Amino acid sequence: MRDYWRINQQRLAPVLFLMPGLLMFVVYVVIPIFQSVNISLYAWDGLGEKEYVGIANYVELMDDEAFYTSIKNNVIWLVLYMLAIPAGLFVALFLNQNVRGIRIYKSLFFFPFVISQVVVGLVFSWFYDPSYGLFNKVLGFFGADPMAILADEDWVTYGIIIAGLWPQTAYCMILYLTGLNAVDSEQIEAARLDNAKGLKLLWYIILPQLRPATFIAMVVTIIGALRSFDLVSIMTNGGPWGSSRVLAFYMYEQAFSEYGFRMGYGAAIAVVLLAIMMIYIVGFLYKMYRDERGY
């Protein structure tokens, strides 16, 4: 046995290090996914006996207006949340300088990342408050009437997304700052000797070397947009009149709130959300694989 380990040590060591993580991933991620798919085929209140209904929960989703409202809001989240990536890149480029006081600036931009989503939701709820919120104080300074952003069906989703962009931009900034540390300075110097500067230097020299950071930022941002829940729950609780619901919140509302206890229906919403996530993630992984292979 000792001789076998000595011969195959380099091949077996990575497997042994990965086994605990893989085991936890299977137990806490893979198995619950299959359990959710199974529960989605039943009518169940979480306590009593399950009643098998097949795909009836999915058929009901097709006629559920609140479900379509949630999907529409998730699409809006997905589109606007992607602004965190260029915003994070811009901030990272600004902070990647050796100037006086840059550590203070880095701390200020890093701060949103370390505070919880609950705190972010409370801060922006106060910010949007029509009576004493800073947002409406600024509007009043310019002579505009106060706006109850979180009570307006047309604006509430956008107000919550802006709150979410604050910490998400900080996260993307951290990814890009890490990537900028690995950028080849010799390539930059060679490009400058060829009179490349500004946007050309950024587009042709820096961004190609930041491709891994961009990939991670896009995947994390897409997942964050699709599973958005905390801010919706804290800031509006899905209101007004359900206009700010997203799929994750609607799933919780149906499965666990006082209006629901429909575990099967909530699980069906979760399965749909997972399918949407997988479409994007598999697409990005396939594109990354093709780029790595060079075709």
C-alpha positions, 0 to 999 in steps of 0.5 A, spaced: 500 500 500 505 504 501 509 503 495 502 504 491 501 511 494 508 513 493 507 511 485 501 514 485 501 520 490 501 526 485 494 523 481 491 521 488 492 527 492 488 532 488 482 527 489 483 526 496 483 534 497 477 534 493 473 529 496 470 533 502 468 539 498 465 534 493 461 530 498 458 536 501 456 539 494 453 532 493 449 532 499 447 540 500 446 541 492 445 536 488 441 531 492 436 537 494 435 539 487 433 532 485 428 532 491 425 539 489 424 536 482 420 530 486 416 535 490 414 539 485 410 533 482 406 533 488 401 537 492 403 538 499 403 543 505 409 541 508 406 537 514 401 532 511 401 526 506 403 528 499 398 527 493 401 526 487 399 531 481 404 530 476 405 536 472 399 539 474 403 544 478 407 546 472 401 547 468 398 551 473 404 556 472 402 557 465 396 561 467 399 564 473 399 572 472 404 573 478 408 568 475 409 572 469 410 578 473 416 575 477 419 572 470 418 579 467 422 582 473 427 577 473 429 579 466 429 586 468 434 584 474 438 580 469 439 586 464 440 592 469 444 588 473 449 587 468 451 594 469 455 592 475 460 589 471 463 595 467 462 599 473 466 594 477 471 595 471 471 602 471 472 603 479 478 597 479 481 601 473 481 608 478 483 604 484 489 601 481 493 607 481 499 609 486 496 615 488 496 618 495 490 616 499 488 610 494 487 605 500 482 610 503 478 610 497 479 602 496 476 601 503 470 606 501 469 602 495 470 595 498 465 597 504 458 595 500 461 588 499 462 586 506 455 589 509 449 584 509 443 585 503 439 586 509 443 592 511 443 595 504 435 594 503 434 598 510 439 603 507 436 604 501 429 604 504 431 610 508 434 613 502 427 613 498 423 615 503 418 620 501 418 624 507 425 625 509 429 620 504 435 623 501 433 622 494 427 626 495 431 631 498 435 632 492 429 632 488 426 638 492 432 641 491 431 641 484 424 643 484 421 636 483 415 633 487 417 627 491 417 620 489 415 614 493 419 610 489 418 603 493 410 605 492 410 606 485 408 599 481 412 602 475 419 604 479 419 599 484 423 594 481 428 599 478 429 602 485 431 595 488 435 594 482 439 600 484 440 598 491 443 591 489 448 594 484 451 598 490 454 591 493 454 587 486 459 593 483 464 592 489 464 585 488 466 586 481 471 591 482 474 586 487 475 581 481 478 586 477 483 588 482 485 581 482 485 580 475 489 587 474 495 585 479 496 579 474 496 583 467 503 583 464 506 590 464 511 588 459 505 588 454 502 594 456 509 598 455 510 595 448 503 597 447 505 604 449 511 604 445 507 603 439 503 609 441 497 605 444 493 609 449 486 610 452 481 606 450 485 602 445 490 600 450 484 598 454 480 594 449 486 590 445 491 589 451 488 589 458 481 586 457 483 580 453 488 579 460 482 580 464 477 575 461 477 570 466 475 575 471 470 577 466 467 570 466 467 569 473 463 576 474 458 575 469 456 568 472 456 571 479 452 577 477 447 573 472 446 568 478 445 574 483 440 577 478 436 571 478 436 569 485 435 576 488 430 575 494 433 579 500 432 586 497 425 584 495 423 581 501 426 587 506 424 593 501 417 591 499 415 584 501 413 583 494 409 590 493 406 594 492 400 589 490 406 584 488 409 588 482 416 587 485 416 580 485 421 575 483 421 568 482 425 567 488 421 571 492 414 568 489 417 561 490 418 563 498 411 566 498 408 560 495 411 555 499 412 558 506 408 564 507 402 565 510 398 565 503 402 559 501 404 552 504 404 550 497 410 546 497 409 542 491 407 549 487 413 553 490 418 547 488 415 547 481 417 555 481 424 553 484 425 548 478 423 553 473 428 558 476 434 553 476 432 551 469 433 558 467 440 559 471 442 553 467 441 555 460 445 561 462 451 558 466 451 552 461 452 557 455 457 561 458 461 555 460 460 552 453 463 559 450 469 559 455 471 552 453 470 554 445 475 560 447 480 555 450 480 550 445 481 556 440 475 555 435 
